[in-house]
Amino acid sequence: MILQHDHDAPAGVLAEWAGARGWTLEVVRHDRGETAPPSLAGFDRLVSLGSACHAGDNAVPWQDEERRTLRLAADEQVPVLG
């Protein structure tokens, strides 16, 4: 699963690399208000893409959802790349 934060910062080369290996990527668009599922069962990994926003800025609308998803990945032992 890919967490995308900004409309102009997609997975890009990472998506191309994964596609060349036949991997299917599910992208959750925080910039569109999308949320990750309540469980990450079935996902091999979680990738959190970059953003122009500061990680500690609580005024960012998707920040709580990002933290929830990262905690979920830790709880369910899903590897994270960010």
N, C-alpha and C positions, 0 to 999 in steps of 0.2 A: 504494500500500500504506500502511496505517495501522498504526503500532505503538502499542498501547494497554497501559498499565502498571497501571492500577487498575480494579477492577470498577465503581467509581462515577464514572469519568471517561471516558465514551465520546466518540466524535467529535462527537456532538450536532449543533450548527448546521452544522458543516462537512459532515457526512454528509447533512443535509437539502439544503444548497446543491449538493453533488455530485449527489445524486439528482434534483434539479430539472433538472439538465443532462443527465440520462441516463447519468451515469458510474456504473460499478460499482466499489465499493471492497472491497478484500480487507483484512480486519482480522486482524492477528496479536496475540493476547492474551498478552502476557508474564505477566500475573497468573495465567494458567492454565498456564504452562509451554510455550506454543506458541513455535515458532521460525520465522524467515523462511527462505525457500528458499535454496539455495546460490548462486543467481544471481538478480539482479533484472531480467534480460532480460524485456522485455514490459511492464514497469512504467514509467509516464510520470514518476512522482515517488514520493517517500517522505515521509510525514508522521509525525513523532514527537510524540505527545501528551504533555501534562504529567503530573507525578506529585508526590506528597507527599514522595517520597524525594529525597535530595540526589544530584546527578549524580556526585559523586566518592565516594559510599559503596559501597565494594567488597563490603560485606556484603549488599547487595541481590541476591537470587538471579538476577534477569534482567539485571544490569548488563553482564556479559560478552557476552551475546547482543545487547544493544543496541549495544555498541561494534562487534561483528563486523558487524552489519547496516549501521551508519553507515559503516564502512570500506569495505564492499562497495559501497555507494552511491557513495562518492567514487571508488573504483577503476573502477566501471562508468559513471561520469559521469551518475548519476541525480540530478536536483535534489532537495534536502531542504528541508522546512519543519519547523521545530521550535521 
